[in-house]
Amino acid sequence: MTMPFGPIPAAARARRGPGIEARLPQPRSAAEPRAQGDDRPLPQMSLRIFRAGLRHSLVDAKWPAFEEVFHFWGPRATSNVLNTLFSVAPGPMALTVIRRCAGAAAK
């Protein structure tokens, strides 16, 4: 069973007070993402996903190594890294290889 979204904002206001809207992230204009390079959306999504499952401090400490391993997330370079990685180590093994690469780059 799914819950309709409508009552959620009212429940949040009742629980946290009327100033909750000021604490919520504001949507960006359409021009803002276009001004970024093509290499930024993928790392931002990845960073958010990693932070959702791990301690933020851990992800932040290791993130520069991930940027380096994935060639600073350039679309073509990242595609080449991932294609090579998954052809050599498919499935769960790929995560092990990524972890090892990130650990080696951090040293």
N, C-alpha and C positions, 0 to 999 in steps of 0.2 A: 504494500500500500504506500502510495506517495503522499506527501504532505504538500498542500498548496503553499506557494511562497507568500501570499498576501498577509497572513498573520505574523510572519517572522519579524518584520521591522517593528511592528507594534509591541511584540513581546520583548524585543531588544531594548526599545525605549523604556518600557516598564521596568526592566531589570537593571539597566545601566544609566538611565536618566535621559533627559531630552537632548543633551549635548553629544549624543553618540554619533550623529552625522558628521560632526567635525573630526572625529577619529577615523572615519572610513576613508579609504583611498579614493581620490578623485579620478574620474575617467580622463584620459588624455585626449587632446584634439587629434584629428586625423593627420594633421601636418607633422606632429611630433614623431611618430614612428617612421614616417617617410624621410625625415631628416637624419635618422640614424643610418648607419651602414647596414648592408645586408647581413653582416656577420654578427649583429647584436641580438636579434630575436631568439635564435636557438640557444645561446648561452644563458640568456635571461630566463627562458623557460626551464632549462636544465638546472640552473641554480635554484629556482623556486621549488622544483621537484625534489632535489636533493635536500633542501632545507625542510621540506615537509616531513621527511622521514628520519632526519638526523639532527643532531645538535647544530645550531647555527654557527657556533664558534668553531666546531670541527670542520664544517663545510667551508667557512670563510678562510680558515687556516690552509686548507688544501686546494682551494679554488685556483690560485695562480698556477699550480702544477697542472691542473686540468686544462687551463687556457693554453699552456705551453704544449702539452701533449696533443691537443687538438688544433695546433697551429693557429691559435687565437681565433678559432671558430670561423675561419674563412670558409664559405660554402663549398668550394671545390676541394680544398685541402681536407676539410672534415669528411667529406664524402669519400675521398681516397683512403683516409685512415680507417673509417668504418667499414668500407668494402674489404680492405685488406684484413682487418681484424676479424670480421665475421666469416671470411673465407678460410682463415687459418684456425679460428677457435669459435665455432658456432655455439649459440645458446649460452648457458651459464658460464662456460669457460671464457667467453668474451669479457664478462664482468671481472673475472680474475685477472685477465690480461690488462684491462683498463686500470685496475687497482695497482698492479705492479708497475705499470708505466707511470702512473701518477706519483707513486712512492719514489720511483727512481728520479723523476724530474724534480721532485721537491728537495732532493739531497744536493 
